[in-house]
Amino acid sequence: MFSFSRQQRYFLYGSPTDMRKGFAGLSGLVRQHIDHDLMSGDVFIFLNRRRDRIKLLMWDTTGFALYYKQLEQGTCSR
């Protein structure tokens, strides 16, 4: 189950992301560009160029969880 809380911090990856990336590719982006521990329980946010798709990556004590949403209309605002 993917849950959100105020105890978590949220990190937005600043560049457009290829939404074909999975767990390994997204965690590699965090390691290279975001100076933060992947297994902290915090949430890492990735948007594609058109900002109509979003992926959230989080470690939940047993493994990585990935949430993916594709908007039918509009875009994710920054």
PDB file of N, CA, C and O in Angstrom, chain B, residues numbered from 101:
ATOM      1  N   MET B 101       0.844  -1.171   0.000  1.00  0.00           N
ATOM      2  CA  MET B 101       0.000   0.000   0.000  1.00  0.00           C
ATOM      3  C   MET B 101       0.892   1.238   0.000  1.00  0.00           C
ATOM      4  O   MET B 101       1.858   1.312   0.760  1.00  0.00           O
ATOM      5  N   PHE B 102       0.578   2.175  -0.824  1.00  0.00           N
ATOM      6  CA  PHE B 102       1.322   3.427  -0.932  1.00  0.00           C
ATOM      7  C   PHE B 102       0.582   4.466  -0.108  1.00  0.00           C
ATOM      8  O   PHE B 102      -0.579   4.768  -0.384  1.00  0.00           O
ATOM      9  N   SER B 103       1.246   5.013   0.901  1.00  0.00           N
ATOM     10  CA  SER B 103       0.580   6.005   1.748  1.00  0.00           C
ATOM     11  C   SER B 103       1.455   7.247   1.885  1.00  0.00           C
ATOM     12  O   SER B 103       2.676   7.183   1.740  1.00  0.00           O
ATOM     13  N   PHE B 104       0.822   8.354   2.160  1.00  0.00           N
ATOM     14  CA  PHE B 104       1.505   9.636   2.321  1.00  0.00           C
ATOM     15  C   PHE B 104       1.321  10.125   3.753  1.00  0.00           C
ATOM     16  O   PHE B 104       0.287   9.892   4.379  1.00  0.00           O
ATOM     17  N   SER B 105       2.345  10.807   4.258  1.00  0.00           N
ATOM     18  CA  SER B 105       2.225  11.357   5.602  1.00  0.00           C
ATOM     19  C   SER B 105       3.055  12.634   5.713  1.00  0.00           C
ATOM     20  O   SER B 105       3.883  12.934   4.853  1.00  0.00           O
ATOM     21  N   ARG B 106       2.821  13.352   6.757  1.00  0.00           N
ATOM     22  CA  ARG B 106       3.581  14.586   6.991  1.00  0.00           C
ATOM     23  C   ARG B 106       5.001  14.296   7.462  1.00  0.00           C
ATOM     24  O   ARG B 106       5.863  15.174   7.419  1.00  0.00           O
ATOM     25  N   GLN B 107       5.247  13.066   7.911  1.00  0.00           N
ATOM     26  CA  GLN B 107       6.594  12.708   8.346  1.00  0.00           C
ATOM     27  C   GLN B 107       7.526  12.502   7.153  1.00  0.00           C
ATOM     28  O   GLN B 107       8.745  12.596   7.298  1.00  0.00           O
ATOM     29  N   GLN B 108       6.972  12.227   5.997  1.00  0.00           N
ATOM     30  CA  GLN B 108       7.777  12.033   4.798  1.00  0.00           C
ATOM     31  C   GLN B 108       8.130  13.381   4.185  1.00  0.00           C
ATOM     32  O   GLN B 108       7.417  14.372   4.339  1.00  0.00           O
ATOM     33  N   ARG B 109       9.255  13.378   3.487  1.00  0.00           N
ATOM     34  CA  ARG B 109       9.611  14.557   2.693  1.00  0.00           C
ATOM     35  C   ARG B 109       9.447  14.178   1.238  1.00  0.00           C
ATOM     36  O   ARG B 109       9.513  13.004   0.875  1.00  0.00           O
ATOM     37  N   TYR B 110       9.233  15.182   0.410  1.00  0.00           N
ATOM     38  CA  TYR B 110       8.958  14.964  -1.007  1.00  0.00           C
ATOM     39  C   TYR B 110      10.006  15.704  -1.820  1.00  0.00           C
ATOM     40  O   TYR B 110      10.214  16.904  -1.640  1.00  0.00           O
ATOM     41  N   PHE B 111      10.666  14.977  -2.721  1.00  0.00           N
ATOM     42  CA  PHE B 111      11.734  15.537  -3.537  1.00  0.00           C
ATOM     43  C   PHE B 111      11.322  15.470  -5.001  1.00  0.00           C
ATOM     44  O   PHE B 111      11.042  14.391  -5.524  1.00  0.00           O
ATOM     45  N   LEU B 112      11.286  16.627  -5.662  1.00  0.00           N
ATOM     46  CA  LEU B 112      10.933  16.700  -7.073  1.00  0.00           C
ATOM     47  C   LEU B 112      12.200  16.662  -7.910  1.00  0.00           C
ATOM     48  O   LEU B 112      13.094  17.488  -7.727  1.00  0.00           O
ATOM     49  N   TYR B 113      12.282  15.714  -8.822  1.00  0.00           N
ATOM     50  CA  TYR B 113      13.387  15.655  -9.776  1.00  0.00           C
ATOM     51  C   TYR B 113      13.151  16.759 -10.796  1.00  0.00           C
ATOM     52  O   TYR B 113      12.082  16.811 -11.403  1.00  0.00           O
ATOM     53  N   GLY B 114      14.120  17.637 -10.997  1.00  0.00           N
ATOM     54  CA  GLY B 114      13.922  18.870 -11.739  1.00  0.00           C
ATOM     55  C   GLY B 114      13.864  18.782 -13.244  1.00  0.00           C
ATOM     56  O   GLY B 114      13.392  19.722 -13.884  1.00  0.00           O
ATOM     57  N   SER B 115      14.319  17.702 -13.836  1.00  0.00           N
ATOM     58  CA  SER B 115      14.326  17.573 -15.295  1.00  0.00           C
ATOM     59  C   SER B 115      13.218  16.636 -15.745  1.00  0.00           C
ATOM     60  O   SER B 115      12.788  15.780 -14.972  1.00  0.00           O
ATOM     61  N   PRO B 116      12.746  16.780 -16.985  1.00  0.00           N
ATOM     62  CA  PRO B 116      11.754  15.823 -17.508  1.00  0.00           C
ATOM     63  C   PRO B 116      12.321  14.409 -17.484  1.00  0.00           C
ATOM     64  O   PRO B 116      13.502  14.199 -17.761  1.00  0.00           O
ATOM     65  N   THR B 117      11.473  13.448 -17.152  1.00  0.00           N
ATOM     66  CA  THR B 117      11.904  12.068 -16.982  1.00  0.00           C
ATOM     67  C   THR B 117      11.259  11.172 -18.028  1.00  0.00           C
ATOM     68  O   THR B 117      10.085  11.335 -18.359  1.00  0.00           O
ATOM     69  N   ASP B 118      12.024  10.237 -18.539  1.00  0.00           N
ATOM     70  CA  ASP B 118      11.521   9.215 -19.451  1.00  0.00           C
ATOM     71  C   ASP B 118      10.649   8.264 -18.624  1.00  0.00           C
ATOM     72  O   ASP B 118      11.156   7.570 -17.743  1.00  0.00           O
ATOM     73  N   MET B 119       9.363   8.231 -18.900  1.00  0.00           N
ATOM     74  CA  MET B 119       8.434   7.434 -18.101  1.00  0.00           C
ATOM     75  C   MET B 119       8.556   5.934 -18.358  1.00  0.00           C
ATOM     76  O   MET B 119       7.848   5.144 -17.734  1.00  0.00           O
ATOM     77  N   ARG B 120       9.438   5.535 -19.260  1.00  0.00           N
ATOM     78  CA  ARG B 120       9.704   4.101 -19.427  1.00  0.00           C
ATOM     79  C   ARG B 120      10.612   3.578 -18.324  1.00  0.00           C
ATOM     80  O   ARG B 120      10.759   2.367 -18.161  1.00  0.00           O
ATOM     81  N   LYS B 121      11.224   4.486 -17.565  1.00  0.00           N
ATOM     82  CA  LYS B 121      12.120   4.068 -16.477  1.00  0.00           C
ATOM     83  C   LYS B 121      11.317   3.393 -15.370  1.00  0.00           C
ATOM     84  O   LYS B 121      10.215   3.819 -15.024  1.00  0.00           O
ATOM     85  N   GLY B 122      11.895   2.342 -14.834  1.00  0.00           N
ATOM     86  CA  GLY B 122      11.291   1.620 -13.725  1.00  0.00           C
ATOM     87  C   GLY B 122      12.057   1.884 -12.438  1.00  0.00           C
ATOM     88  O   GLY B 122      12.682   2.932 -12.274  1.00  0.00           O
ATOM     89  N   PHE B 123      12.000   0.923 -11.534  1.00  0.00           N
ATOM     90  CA  PHE B 123      12.648   1.064 -10.229  1.00  0.00           C
ATOM     91  C   PHE B 123      14.135   1.382 -10.344  1.00  0.00           C
ATOM     92  O   PHE B 123      14.625   2.320  -9.715  1.00  0.00           O
ATOM     93  N   ALA B 124      14.849   0.603 -11.146  1.00  0.00           N
ATOM     94  CA  ALA B 124      16.306   0.777 -11.258  1.00  0.00           C
ATOM     95  C   ALA B 124      16.655   2.121 -11.887  1.00  0.00           C
ATOM     96  O   ALA B 124      17.540   2.822 -11.397  1.00  0.00           O
ATOM     97  N   GLY B 125      15.972   2.483 -12.964  1.00  0.00           N
ATOM     98  CA  GLY B 125      16.278   3.737 -13.651  1.00  0.00           C
ATOM     99  C   GLY B 125      15.976   4.961 -12.803  1.00  0.00           C
ATOM    100  O   GLY B 125      16.763   5.906 -12.770  1.00  0.00           O
ATOM    101  N   LEU B 126      14.840   4.948 -12.118  1.00  0.00           N
ATOM    102  CA  LEU B 126      14.477   6.091 -11.280  1.00  0.00           C
ATOM    103  C   LEU B 126      15.377   6.184 -10.047  1.00  0.00           C
ATOM    104  O   LEU B 126      15.771   7.281  -9.653  1.00  0.00           O
ATOM    105  N   SER B 127      15.702   5.056  -9.441  1.00  0.00           N
ATOM    106  CA  SER B 127      16.595   5.110  -8.279  1.00  0.00           C
ATOM    107  C   SER B 127      17.984   5.571  -8.709  1.00  0.00           C
ATOM    108  O   SER B 127      18.682   6.223  -7.932  1.00  0.00           O
ATOM    109  N   GLY B 128      18.396   5.243  -9.937  1.00  0.00           N
ATOM    110  CA  GLY B 128      19.658   5.757 -10.455  1.00  0.00           C
ATOM    111  C   GLY B 128      19.655   7.266 -10.587  1.00  0.00           C
ATOM    112  O   GLY B 128      20.662   7.914 -10.300  1.00  0.00           O
ATOM    113  N   LEU B 129      18.533   7.840 -11.017  1.00  0.00           N
ATOM    114  CA  LEU B 129      18.422   9.303 -11.093  1.00  0.00           C
ATOM    115  C   LEU B 129      18.545   9.937  -9.710  1.00  0.00           C
ATOM    116  O   LEU B 129      19.181  10.979  -9.553  1.00  0.00           O
ATOM    117  N   VAL B 130      17.936   9.307  -8.716  1.00  0.00           N
ATOM    118  CA  VAL B 130      18.029   9.829  -7.347  1.00  0.00           C
ATOM    119  C   VAL B 130      19.479   9.782  -6.880  1.00  0.00           C
ATOM    120  O   VAL B 130      19.983  10.752  -6.315  1.00  0.00           O
ATOM    121  N   ARG B 131      20.145   8.666  -7.113  1.00  0.00           N
ATOM    122  CA  ARG B 131      21.548   8.537  -6.687  1.00  0.00           C
ATOM    123  C   ARG B 131      22.445   9.575  -7.359  1.00  0.00           C
ATOM    124  O   ARG B 131      23.345  10.123  -6.723  1.00  0.00           O
ATOM    125  N   GLN B 132      22.201   9.847  -8.645  1.00  0.00           N
ATOM    126  CA  GLN B 132      23.050  10.757  -9.401  1.00  0.00           C
ATOM    127  C   GLN B 132      22.748  12.233  -9.146  1.00  0.00           C
ATOM    128  O   GLN B 132      23.664  13.055  -9.133  1.00  0.00           O
ATOM    129  N   HIS B 133      21.480  12.575  -8.945  1.00  0.00           N
ATOM    130  CA  HIS B 133      21.097  13.990  -8.966  1.00  0.00           C
ATOM    131  C   HIS B 133      20.451  14.523  -7.690  1.00  0.00           C
ATOM    132  O   HIS B 133      20.390  15.738  -7.499  1.00  0.00           O
ATOM    133  N   ILE B 134      19.977  13.659  -6.829  1.00  0.00           N
ATOM    134  CA  ILE B 134      19.352  14.112  -5.576  1.00  0.00           C
ATOM    135  C   ILE B 134      20.174  13.541  -4.440  1.00  0.00           C
ATOM    136  O   ILE B 134      20.257  12.322  -4.288  1.00  0.00           O
ATOM    137  N   ASP B 135      20.770  14.387  -3.654  1.00  0.00           N
ATOM    138  CA  ASP B 135      21.642  13.942  -2.572  1.00  0.00           C
ATOM    139  C   ASP B 135      20.807  13.561  -1.354  1.00  0.00           C
ATOM    140  O   ASP B 135      20.738  14.305  -0.375  1.00  0.00           O
ATOM    141  N   HIS B 136      20.170  12.381  -1.431  1.00  0.00           N
ATOM    142  CA  HIS B 136      19.327  11.936  -0.327  1.00  0.00           C
ATOM    143  C   HIS B 136      19.251  10.407  -0.349  1.00  0.00           C
ATOM    144  O   HIS B 136      19.311   9.793  -1.414  1.00  0.00           O
ATOM    145  N   ASP B 137      19.122   9.808   0.817  1.00  0.00           N
ATOM    146  CA  ASP B 137      19.069   8.353   0.963  1.00  0.00           C
ATOM    147  C   ASP B 137      17.781   7.801   0.349  1.00  0.00           C
ATOM    148  O   ASP B 137      16.682   8.200   0.736  1.00  0.00           O
ATOM    149  N   LEU B 138      17.919   6.892  -0.597  1.00  0.00           N
ATOM    150  CA  LEU B 138      16.766   6.263  -1.255  1.00  0.00           C
ATOM    151  C   LEU B 138      15.881   5.489  -0.287  1.00  0.00           C
ATOM    152  O   LEU B 138      14.668   5.413  -0.482  1.00  0.00           O
ATOM    153  N   MET B 139      16.469   4.922   0.743  1.00  0.00           N
ATOM    154  CA  MET B 139      15.728   4.058   1.652  1.00  0.00           C
ATOM    155  C   MET B 139      15.265   4.778   2.912  1.00  0.00           C
ATOM    156  O   MET B 139      15.074   4.155   3.957  1.00  0.00           O
ATOM    157  N   SER B 140      15.087   6.082   2.809  1.00  0.00           N
ATOM    158  CA  SER B 140      14.660   6.892   3.947  1.00  0.00           C
ATOM    159  C   SER B 140      13.151   6.838   4.172  1.00  0.00           C
ATOM    160  O   SER B 140      12.676   7.214   5.244  1.00  0.00           O
ATOM    161  N   GLY B 141      12.396   6.380   3.183  1.00  0.00           N
ATOM    162  CA  GLY B 141      10.938   6.404   3.272  1.00  0.00           C
ATOM    163  C   GLY B 141      10.354   7.663   2.658  1.00  0.00           C
ATOM    164  O   GLY B 141       9.134   7.800   2.568  1.00  0.00           O
ATOM    165  N   ASP B 142      11.212   8.587   2.233  1.00  0.00           N
ATOM    166  CA  ASP B 142      10.738   9.808   1.586  1.00  0.00           C
ATOM    167  C   ASP B 142      10.311   9.496   0.150  1.00  0.00           C
ATOM    168  O   ASP B 142      10.643   8.441  -0.391  1.00  0.00           O
ATOM    169  N   VAL B 143       9.578  10.418  -0.454  1.00  0.00           N
ATOM    170  CA  VAL B 143       8.998  10.202  -1.772  1.00  0.00           C
ATOM    171  C   VAL B 143       9.754  11.030  -2.811  1.00  0.00           C
ATOM    172  O   VAL B 143      10.029  12.211  -2.600  1.00  0.00           O
ATOM    173  N   PHE B 144      10.081  10.398  -3.921  1.00  0.00           N
ATOM    174  CA  PHE B 144      10.770  11.057  -5.027  1.00  0.00           C
ATOM    175  C   PHE B 144       9.798  11.165  -6.193  1.00  0.00           C
ATOM    176  O   PHE B 144       9.200  10.174  -6.612  1.00  0.00           O
ATOM    177  N   ILE B 145       9.649  12.384  -6.714  1.00  0.00           N
ATOM    178  CA  ILE B 145       8.626  12.695  -7.709  1.00  0.00           C
ATOM    179  C   ILE B 145       9.284  12.948  -9.061  1.00  0.00           C
ATOM    180  O   ILE B 145      10.271  13.677  -9.158  1.00  0.00           O
ATOM    181  N   PHE B 146       8.725  12.336 -10.100  1.00  0.00           N
ATOM    182  CA  PHE B 146       9.242  12.468 -11.463  1.00  0.00           C
ATOM    183  C   PHE B 146       8.097  12.829 -12.400  1.00  0.00           C
ATOM    184  O   PHE B 146       7.021  12.236 -12.328  1.00  0.00           O
ATOM    185  N   LEU B 147       8.330  13.802 -13.280  1.00  0.00           N
ATOM    186  CA  LEU B 147       7.337  14.218 -14.278  1.00  0.00           C
ATOM    187  C   LEU B 147       7.931  14.067 -15.670  1.00  0.00           C
ATOM    188  O   LEU B 147       9.140  14.208 -15.857  1.00  0.00           O
ATOM    189  N   ASN B 148       7.074  13.779 -16.650  1.00  0.00           N
ATOM    190  CA  ASN B 148       7.551  13.749 -18.031  1.00  0.00           C
ATOM    191  C   ASN B 148       7.569  15.175 -18.593  1.00  0.00           C
ATOM    192  O   ASN B 148       7.158  16.115 -17.913  1.00  0.00           O
ATOM    193  N   ARG B 149       8.043  15.334 -19.826  1.00  0.00           N
ATOM    194  CA  ARG B 149       8.190  16.662 -20.428  1.00  0.00           C
ATOM    195  C   ARG B 149       6.846  17.398 -20.540  1.00  0.00           C
ATOM    196  O   ARG B 149       6.770  18.595 -20.264  1.00  0.00           O
ATOM    197  N   ARG B 150       5.798  16.687 -20.940  1.00  0.00           N
ATOM    198  CA  ARG B 150       4.477  17.326 -21.096  1.00  0.00           C
ATOM    199  C   ARG B 150       3.763  17.514 -19.763  1.00  0.00           C
ATOM    200  O   ARG B 150       2.734  18.187 -19.696  1.00  0.00           O
ATOM    201  N   ARG B 151       4.301  16.926 -18.709  1.00  0.00           N
ATOM    202  CA  ARG B 151       3.748  17.001 -17.353  1.00  0.00           C
ATOM    203  C   ARG B 151       2.328  16.444 -17.271  1.00  0.00           C
ATOM    204  O   ARG B 151       1.515  16.906 -16.471  1.00  0.00           O
ATOM    205  N   ASP B 152       2.041  15.444 -18.108  1.00  0.00           N
ATOM    206  CA  ASP B 152       0.747  14.778 -18.009  1.00  0.00           C
ATOM    207  C   ASP B 152       0.886  13.379 -17.404  1.00  0.00           C
ATOM    208  O   ASP B 152      -0.085  12.627 -17.314  1.00  0.00           O
ATOM    209  N   ARG B 153       2.115  13.047 -16.992  1.00  0.00           N
ATOM    210  CA  ARG B 153       2.386  11.765 -16.332  1.00  0.00           C
ATOM    211  C   ARG B 153       3.306  12.011 -15.146  1.00  0.00           C
ATOM    212  O   ARG B 153       4.220  12.833 -15.203  1.00  0.00           O
ATOM    213  N   ILE B 154       3.042  11.285 -14.081  1.00  0.00           N
ATOM    214  CA  ILE B 154       3.837  11.450 -12.861  1.00  0.00           C
ATOM    215  C   ILE B 154       4.133  10.069 -12.281  1.00  0.00           C
ATOM    216  O   ILE B 154       3.287   9.175 -12.295  1.00  0.00           O
ATOM    217  N   LYS B 155       5.359   9.917 -11.770  1.00  0.00           N
ATOM    218  CA  LYS B 155       5.739   8.712 -11.042  1.00  0.00           C
ATOM    219  C   LYS B 155       6.280   9.123  -9.684  1.00  0.00           C
ATOM    220  O   LYS B 155       7.022  10.097  -9.560  1.00  0.00           O
ATOM    221  N   LEU B 156       5.897   8.369  -8.678  1.00  0.00           N
ATOM    222  CA  LEU B 156       6.391   8.565  -7.319  1.00  0.00           C
ATOM    223  C   LEU B 156       7.108   7.292  -6.896  1.00  0.00           C
ATOM    224  O   LEU B 156       6.574   6.192  -7.040  1.00  0.00           O
ATOM    225  N   LEU B 157       8.309   7.446  -6.378  1.00  0.00           N
ATOM    226  CA  LEU B 157       9.118   6.315  -5.932  1.00  0.00           C
ATOM    227  C   LEU B 157       9.368   6.445  -4.443  1.00  0.00           C
ATOM    228  O   LEU B 157       9.720   7.517  -3.949  1.00  0.00           O
ATOM    229  N   MET B 158       9.180   5.322  -3.719  1.00  0.00           N
ATOM    230  CA  MET B 158       9.352   5.352  -2.264  1.00  0.00           C
ATOM    231  C   MET B 158       9.793   3.976  -1.772  1.00  0.00           C
ATOM    232  O   MET B 158       9.360   2.951  -2.299  1.00  0.00           O
ATOM    233  N   TRP B 159      10.643   3.963  -0.779  1.00  0.00           N
ATOM    234  CA  TRP B 159      11.028   2.728  -0.093  1.00  0.00           C
ATOM    235  C   TRP B 159      10.076   2.530   1.082  1.00  0.00           C
ATOM    236  O   TRP B 159       9.860   3.458   1.861  1.00  0.00           O
ATOM    237  N   ASP B 160       9.497   1.316   1.224  1.00  0.00           N
ATOM    238  CA  ASP B 160       8.513   1.094   2.296  1.00  0.00           C
ATOM    239  C   ASP B 160       8.888  -0.028   3.261  1.00  0.00           C
ATOM    240  O   ASP B 160       8.002  -0.734   3.741  1.00  0.00           O
ATOM    241  N   THR B 161      10.128  -0.205   3.549  1.00  0.00           N
ATOM    242  CA  THR B 161      10.724  -1.197   4.477  1.00  0.00           C
ATOM    243  C   THR B 161      10.849  -2.595   3.892  1.00  0.00           C
ATOM    244  O   THR B 161      11.714  -3.354   4.329  1.00  0.00           O
ATOM    245  N   THR B 162      10.023  -2.965   2.923  1.00  0.00           N
ATOM    246  CA  THR B 162      10.152  -4.290   2.305  1.00  0.00           C
ATOM    247  C   THR B 162      10.616  -4.206   0.860  1.00  0.00           C
ATOM    248  O   THR B 162      10.926  -5.228   0.247  1.00  0.00           O
ATOM    249  N   GLY B 163      10.667  -3.006   0.315  1.00  0.00           N
ATOM    250  CA  GLY B 163      11.087  -2.823  -1.069  1.00  0.00           C
ATOM    251  C   GLY B 163      10.587  -1.493  -1.601  1.00  0.00           C
ATOM    252  O   GLY B 163       9.940  -0.728  -0.886  1.00  0.00           O
ATOM    253  N   PHE B 164      10.892  -1.224  -2.858  1.00  0.00           N
ATOM    254  CA  PHE B 164      10.448   0.017  -3.477  1.00  0.00           C
ATOM    255  C   PHE B 164       8.989  -0.093  -3.894  1.00  0.00           C
ATOM    256  O   PHE B 164       8.534  -1.150  -4.332  1.00  0.00           O
ATOM    257  N   ALA B 165       8.270   0.995  -3.756  1.00  0.00           N
ATOM    258  CA  ALA B 165       6.904   1.122  -4.253  1.00  0.00           C
ATOM    259  C   ALA B 165       6.920   2.207  -5.319  1.00  0.00           C
ATOM    260  O   ALA B 165       7.598   3.224  -5.175  1.00  0.00           O
ATOM    261  N   LEU B 166       6.173   1.984  -6.382  1.00  0.00           N
ATOM    262  CA  LEU B 166       6.131   2.927  -7.490  1.00  0.00           C
ATOM    263  C   LEU B 166       4.675   3.231  -7.805  1.00  0.00           C
ATOM    264  O   LEU B 166       3.880   2.324  -8.052  1.00  0.00           O
ATOM    265  N   TYR B 167       4.330   4.519  -7.795  1.00  0.00           N
ATOM    266  CA  TYR B 167       2.992   4.970  -8.127  1.00  0.00           C
ATOM    267  C   TYR B 167       3.089   5.708  -9.448  1.00  0.00           C
ATOM    268  O   TYR B 167       3.959   6.563  -9.614  1.00  0.00           O
ATOM    269  N   TYR B 168       2.208   5.394 -10.396  1.00  0.00           N
ATOM    270  CA  TYR B 168       2.254   5.987 -11.727  1.00  0.00           C
ATOM    271  C   TYR B 168       0.863   6.467 -12.108  1.00  0.00           C
ATOM    272  O   TYR B 168      -0.108   5.718 -12.008  1.00  0.00           O
ATOM    273  N   LYS B 169       0.770   7.713 -12.545  1.00  0.00           N
ATOM    274  CA  LYS B 169      -0.522   8.267 -12.946  1.00  0.00           C
ATOM    275  C   LYS B 169      -0.369   8.978 -14.281  1.00  0.00           C
ATOM    276  O   LYS B 169       0.586   9.724 -14.494  1.00  0.00           O
ATOM    277  N   GLN B 170      -1.327   8.738 -15.186  1.00  0.00           N
ATOM    278  CA  GLN B 170      -1.388   9.430 -16.459  1.00  0.00           C
ATOM    279  C   GLN B 170      -2.678  10.238 -16.487  1.00  0.00           C
ATOM    280  O   GLN B 170      -3.769   9.680 -16.375  1.00  0.00           O
ATOM    281  N   LEU B 171      -2.550  11.559 -16.637  1.00  0.00           N
ATOM    282  CA  LEU B 171      -3.726  12.415 -16.654  1.00  0.00           C
ATOM    283  C   LEU B 171      -4.410  12.345 -18.009  1.00  0.00           C
ATOM    284  O   LEU B 171      -3.739  12.313 -19.041  1.00  0.00           O
ATOM    285  N   GLU B 172      -5.724  12.321 -18.017  1.00  0.00           N
ATOM    286  CA  GLU B 172      -6.493  12.341 -19.256  1.00  0.00           C
ATOM    287  C   GLU B 172      -6.576  13.756 -19.805  1.00  0.00           C
ATOM    288  O   GLU B 172      -6.597  13.950 -21.020  1.00  0.00           O
ATOM    289  N   GLN B 173      -6.624  14.745 -18.921  1.00  0.00           N
ATOM    290  CA  GLN B 173      -6.678  16.151 -19.325  1.00  0.00           C
ATOM    291  C   GLN B 173      -5.796  16.958 -18.393  1.00  0.00           C
ATOM    292  O   GLN B 173      -5.600  16.597 -17.233  1.00  0.00           O
ATOM    293  N   GLY B 174      -5.266  18.058 -18.915  1.00  0.00           N
ATOM    294  CA  GLY B 174      -4.476  18.962 -18.091  1.00  0.00           C
ATOM    295  C   GLY B 174      -3.074  18.450 -17.823  1.00  0.00           C
ATOM    296  O   GLY B 174      -2.616  17.472 -18.414  1.00  0.00           O
ATOM    297  N   THR B 175      -2.402  19.150 -16.903  1.00  0.00           N
ATOM    298  CA  THR B 175      -1.018  18.813 -16.551  1.00  0.00           C
ATOM    299  C   THR B 175      -0.826  18.917 -15.044  1.00  0.00           C
ATOM    300  O   THR B 175      -1.619  19.537 -14.336  1.00  0.00           O
ATOM    301  N   CYS B 176       0.238  18.299 -14.582  1.00  0.00           N
ATOM    302  CA  CYS B 176       0.654  18.439 -13.181  1.00  0.00           C
ATOM    303  C   CYS B 176       1.358  19.783 -13.057  1.00  0.00           C
ATOM    304  O   CYS B 176       2.287  20.058 -13.817  1.00  0.00           O
ATOM    305  N   SER B 177       0.947  20.609 -12.135  1.00  0.00           N
ATOM    306  CA  SER B 177       1.607  21.903 -11.958  1.00  0.00           C
ATOM    307  C   SER B 177       2.808  21.742 -11.047  1.00  0.00           C
ATOM    308  O   SER B 177       2.890  20.790 -10.270  1.00  0.00           O
ATOM    309  N   ARG B 178       3.725  22.664 -11.146  1.00  0.00           N
ATOM    310  CA  ARG B 178       4.933  22.611 -10.332  1.00  0.00           C
ATOM    311  C   ARG B 178       4.795  23.507  -9.161  1.00  0.00           C
ATOM    312  O   ARG B 178       5.713  23.604  -8.346  1.00  0.00           O
TER     313      ARG B 178
END
